[in-house]
Amino acid sequence: MADNEVERLTQAISLTQKLRTSVTRVFSDLSDGYHISQGNEKASLNVLQKALLTVNDNYSDLEKLVPNLNSVNITAPNSALVGIDPVYDKTPIYSQITHAHKWTNKVHKLADYASAILSPNQLKRTHQGGQPLAIKRQRKTPHAHAIPPQGVDQCISALERLWSDMPITLSRPMGNCAVLQITLSRTLRALIVLRGLLIESVIVKAYSEDFLTPEGKVDLWSRSRYQVFNKVTDMVTAATLHFCHPQMPDLSLRSFLVWFNSYKTLFSAPCQKCGKHLQGAFPPVWRELRTATPQHDGCRQT
């Protein structure tokens, strides 16, 4: 069965070649022109007629053989099937994919050219010197998040002695991470979560509120019931980014607490810009980062 199929396919290829040769001969003779001598016009027409009959015979033989060949269904890719959509103007996906493929090949070729040109001429902004220069440029690894608990306890004890109106209570409900509970002059309470000596989060609540869950554990997530203290929480959280210094974490925490201590006048000090105590029913909830002067949030943005 397979041998017969191969034989028929070979015969079809041979007939196709014969047909192509005969057709080429006809068009070649017509393009070159016939040298017809006087009185031999009929002979030249007979030659052309025989050539056309040969083409016709070859075509007939090939046409008779084709039905005996098994048809082969060529599976088109899915992208080619999309192009068969009758509304071709709305779905030119196949043509776009073809264009993208050609464009990608062109980009790869240009990238190869650029790499070949630039590789012999590598530009270096800095000269890599000897070992002493490399050691000099080596940065210190921040260690503020990896300070042992004993070092954190000593730092907090030293900071607590700086203010008599801001007691600090240290606990570790989550393991090594220290949690500071600060009471600021009967004005507000704050809960600060530390990772080493870096400030992770700050929550500010009213003096009458606490940081305990119904089970009696430290609550690190719930916010205040009052909008003014939620606003202060947002402002203080933004200020932690200004005071963050991984290379000097103790100074960073001390500077933050000095700035935070200015909130003891939250409800008594007027705004330094407008001179008013309230703006939109809010006191001056912002403290300037360098001078700690009170300002309304609206006045700060003007």
HELIX and SHEET records of a PDB file:
HELIX    1   1 ALA A    2  ASP A   32  1                                  31    
HELIX    2   2 GLU A   41  LEU A   65  1                                  25    
HELIX    3   3 VAL A   66  ASN A   68  5                                   3    
HELIX    4   4 ASN A   78  VAL A   82  1                                   5    
HELIX    5   5 ILE A   93  LEU A  118  1                                  26    
HELIX    6   6 SER A  119  ASN A  121  5                                   3    
HELIX    7   7 GLN A  131  ARG A  137  1                                   7    
HELIX    8   8 ALA A  144  ALA A  146  5                                   3    
HELIX    9   9 PRO A  149  GLU A  160  1                                  12    
HELIX   10  10 GLN A  227  PHE A  243  1                                  17    
HELIX   11  11 PRO A  249  PHE A  260  1                                  12    
HELIX   12  12 ASN A  261  THR A  265  5                                   5    
HELIX   13  13 ASP A  297  ARG A  300  1                                   4    
SHEET    1   A 4 ILE A 168  SER A 171  0                                        
SHEET    2   A 4 VAL A 179  LEU A 184 -1                                        
SHEET    3   A 4 LEU A 188  ARG A 195 -1                                        
SHEET    4   A 4 LEU A 198  ALA A 206 -1                                        
SHEET    1   B 2 TRP A 286  ARG A 287  0                                        
SHEET    2   B 2 PRO A 294  GLN A 295 -1                                        
END                                                                             
